[in-house]
């Protein structure tokens, strides 16, 4: 279906969906913690706007409740929790070193192309006006997964996880005009509990290792495996000088 032949609401849905996808690329390239959190909040706001537009275009008023839940969680509560955690952990000005940022963005582009390829049969079979944004929802999920895999900061990985959930919610909105309300309330409660548990995990991780870089956990695990091997081979540890 040609873009010009769509209604004004459907054109706006595609536009805001493209902007939400663009925020996923911004999060991939963003090294500083505060802009990363704010970009996640902007993505939640764009998904809220898309939910409202889908509710108007499809005449499904229950989606307004979904939009309100998304706004409260993804725009207000979770970004505020992440912001407060970053301030208390003195991470608000931290910048993570991103290895090979150009390759990571090219990988993101490849995932978007793959999403459109996967969604092509669905687009042809679906009779919904929002079927053109199904590929965008899949791409947001995959880019959130890429963010989790590519970043070493625990906070960035949590934001990637939340972005994946945003893609799943977006897919439900554009493909089926929303999930049952009781399911959405249950998912929203689970996300809120997960955000609180992640906050507790951050404090324990910082207190135990002095950093939220999960790469240090891998190095610590390798060191713990190396010491018994050295002891078995009769090699003294670095701390033994006697």
C-alpha positions in Angstrom: 0.0 0.0 0.0 1.4 3.4 -1.0 2.2 5.8 1.8 0.2 8.7 0.1 -2.9 6.5 -0.1 -3.1 6.0 3.7 -5.2 8.1 6.0 -3.6 10.9 8.0 -3.6 8.9 11.2 -2.0 5.9 9.5 0.7 8.1 8.0 1.3 9.6 11.5 1.6 6.0 12.9 4.3 5.1 10.4 6.1 8.4 11.1 6.2 8.0 14.9 7.1 4.3 14.5 10.1 5.3 12.4 11.1 7.8 15.1 10.8 5.1 17.7 13.1 2.9 15.6 15.5 5.8 15.3 15.8 6.1 19.1 16.9 2.5 19.2 19.9 3.4 17.0 20.6 6.4 19.2 20.7 4.1 22.2 23.1 1.8 20.4 25.5 4.8 19.7 25.0 6.6 23.0 28.0 6.1 25.4 26.9 8.3 28.3 24.4 7.1 30.9 22.1 10.1 31.3 21.4 10.6 27.5 20.9 6.8 27.2 18.2 6.9 29.9 16.5 10.0 28.4 16.5 8.4 24.9 14.8 5.4 26.4 12.2 7.8 27.9 11.7 9.4 24.5 11.2 6.0 22.9 8.5 5.3 25.5 6.8 8.6 24.7 6.8 7.8 21.0 5.3 4.4 21.6 2.6 6.1 23.7 1.8 8.4 20.8 1.6 5.5 18.4 -0.8 3.7 20.8 -3.1 6.7 20.9 -3.0 7.1 17.1 -3.8 3.4 16.7 -6.7 3.7 19.1 -8.1 6.6 17.1 -7.5 5.1 13.7 -8.9 1.6 14.6 -11.6 2.8 16.9 -10.3 0.7 19.8 -10.7 2.9 22.9 -9.1 0.3 25.2 -5.8 1.2 23.7 -5.9 4.5 25.5 -5.5 2.6 28.7 -2.5 0.8 27.2 -1.1 4.2 26.2 -1.5 5.5 29.7 0.2 2.5 31.2 3.1 2.9 28.8 3.4 6.6 29.6 3.5 6.0 33.3 6.0 3.2 33.2 8.3 3.9 30.2 8.3 7.7 30.3 8.0 8.5 34.0 8.6 5.6 36.5 11.3 3.5 35.0 13.4 6.4 33.6 13.1 8.1 37.0 14.2 4.9 38.8 17.2 4.5 36.5 18.1 8.2 36.9 18.0 8.0 40.7 20.1 4.8 40.6 22.6 6.4 38.3 22.9 9.4 40.6 23.2 7.3 43.8 25.8 5.1 42.1 27.7 8.2 40.8 27.2 7.1 37.2 25.4 10.1 35.8 28.5 11.4 34.0 30.1 8.0 33.1 30.8 7.2 29.5 31.2 3.6 28.4 33.8 2.8 25.8 32.0 1.3 22.8 34.1 -1.1 20.8 33.6 -0.8 17.0 30.6 1.6 17.1 30.5 1.7 13.3 30.2 -2.1 13.0 27.6 -2.1 15.7 25.4 0.4 13.8 25.9 -1.5 10.6 24.8 -4.6 12.4 21.7 -2.7 13.5 21.0 -1.8 9.9 21.3 -5.4 8.9 18.8 -6.4 11.7 16.3 -3.8 10.4 16.6 -5.3 6.9 16.2 -8.8 8.3 13.1 -7.6 10.2 11.5 -6.3 7.0 12.3 -9.6 5.3 10.8 -11.6 8.1 7.7 -9.4 8.3 7.0 -9.4 4.5 4.7 -12.4 4.5 2.8 -11.0 7.5 2.3 -7.7 5.8 0.9 -9.3 2.7 -1.5 -11.5 4.7 -2.6 -8.9 7.3 -5.6 -6.7 6.6 -4.8 -4.2 9.4 -4.0 -0.6 8.5 -1.0 -0.8 10.8 0.6 -3.8 9.2 3.4 -1.6 7.7 4.8 -1.1 11.2 5.1 -4.8 12.1 8.7 -4.8 10.8 9.5 -1.8 12.9 8.3 -3.6 16.1 10.5 -6.6 15.2 13.4 -4.4 14.5 13.0 -2.6 17.9 13.1 -6.0 19.7 16.3 -7.1 17.8 18.0 -3.8 18.4 17.3 -4.0 22.1 18.8 -7.5 22.1 21.9 -6.1 20.2 22.2 -3.4 22.9 22.2 -6.0 25.6 24.8 -8.1 23.9 27.1 -5.3 22.8 27.3 -3.2 26.0 29.1 -4.1 29.2 27.4 -1.8 31.6 24.6 -3.5 33.6 22.4 -0.4 33.4 22.8 -0.3 29.6 21.9 -4.0 29.4 18.8 -3.4 31.5 17.7 -0.5 29.1 18.2 -3.0 26.2 16.0 -5.5 28.0 13.3 -2.8 28.6 13.6 -1.8 24.9 13.0 -5.4 23.9 9.8 -5.4 26.0 8.8 -2.1 24.3 9.2 -3.8 20.9 7.0 -6.7 22.1 4.3 -4.3 23.3 4.5 -2.3 20.1 4.1 -5.6 18.1 0.9 -6.4 20.1 -0.5 -2.9 19.4 0.1 -2.8 15.7 -0.7 -6.5 14.9 -3.7 -7.3 17.1 -4.7 -3.8 18.4 -3.5 -4.6 21.9 -3.6 -7.4 24.4 -6.4 -8.0 26.9 -6.3 -5.4 29.7 -5.6 -8.0 32.4 -2.6 -9.2 30.5 -1.2 -5.7 30.0 -1.7 -4.9 33.7 0.2 -8.2 34.6 3.0 -7.4 32.2 3.2 -3.8 33.5 3.4 -5.0 37.1 6.2 -7.6 36.2 8.2 -4.8 34.5 7.9 -2.6 37.5 9.0 -5.3 39.8 11.9 -6.2 37.5 13.1 -2.6 37.5 13.1 -2.5 41.3 15.0 -5.9 41.4 17.5 -4.6 38.9 18.1 -1.6 41.2 18.8 -3.9 44.1 21.1 -6.0 41.9 23.0 -2.8 40.8 23.8 -1.9 44.5 25.0 -5.5 45.3 27.1 -5.6 42.1 28.7 -2.2 42.9 29.3 -3.2 46.6 30.9 -6.5 45.6 33.0 -5.5 42.7 33.2 -1.8 42.8 31.9 -1.4 39.3 28.8 -2.2 37.1 30.9 -3.4 34.3 29.8 -7.0 33.7 33.1 -7.6 31.8 34.8 -7.6 35.2 32.7 -10.6 36.2 34.1 -12.6 33.3 37.6 -11.6 34.2 37.0 -12.6 37.8 35.6 -15.9 36.7 38.6 -16.6 34.5 40.9 -15.7 37.4 39.1 -18.1 39.7 39.5 -20.9 37.2 43.2 -20.1 36.6 44.3 -20.1 40.3 43.2 -23.8 41.0 45.0 -24.8 37.8 48.2 -23.1 38.9 47.9 -24.6 42.4 47.6 -28.1 40.9 50.6 -27.5 38.7 52.7 -26.2 41.6 52.9 -22.7 40.3 52.8 -20.1 43.1 50.1 -17.5 43.0 51.1 -13.8 42.6 50.5 -13.2 46.3 52.9 -15.9 47.5 56.4 -14.6 48.1 57.5 -17.2 50.7 
